[in-house]
Amino acid sequence: MTSVPTSHVLLLAGTLFAIGLVGLLVRRNVVFMLVSIEVMLNAAGLAFVAAGSHWGQADGQVMFIFVLAMAAAEVSVGLALVLRLHQRFRTVDADAARELGGEGVASPAYGAVAADGGDE
């Protein structure tokens, strides 16, 4: 049985990561954004496994287990946010998430926001 060269696997991982990044930046639907993040995490996991296989170590597979655990946590939190967003605004558009904080919310980084949308 022949093995796949490490460079081909890393090229595939890089391509998957780029596809996930483009999907994250282009799409406004929160569900598609979460799927894009999943693709990016799986690409990183594939790179870990390929590197571990190249060096004959199990470290890449151990790191992939951590990536899978992080992806599961991201899915659970993301799904809760999507359900709350849909429940409140009847949409899963990411631009609607700006309104989740309510009116007149003070943020340390941006200062207070007036109810009419202008700065105070």
Order of alpha helices (4+ residues) and beta strands (2+ residues): alpha-alpha-alpha-beta-beta
